Amino acid sequence: MAKFEITKRKNGEFQYNLKASNGEIILTSEGYVAKASCVKGINSVIKNSTEEQRFEKRVAKNSKYFFILKAKNGQVIGTSEMYESEATRDKGIASVKKNASSAKIADMTKK
């Protein structure tokens, strides 16, 4: 089962990773000062991941492929890993679309 894992960075900020059922990270957030803001970011991913136009396909300077997910207001709410090809990047987008709406939230900061 897919899940959003909330973790705490070394600088004290919270972030989430959306993990597919195989445990692979398919989307990572920016850092948030408050855990509540991180949860709002997760809810924004769930809402926006159903809309194709929210995904922006990009190519990095190292020629690897990735995507970002944006909210309706244009704010970046998640960034993918780097992919070797356009096809694998597009599979990553499909995985976010498929998994985000049913993913559970796991707060790893309580462990």
Secondary structure, DSSP 8 states (H G I E B T S, - for coil): --EEEEEE-TTS-EEEEEE-TTS-EEEE---BSSHHHHHHHHHHHHHHTT-GGGEEEEE-TTS-EEEEEE-TTS-EEEE---BSSHHHHHHHHHHHHHHGGG-EEEEGGG-
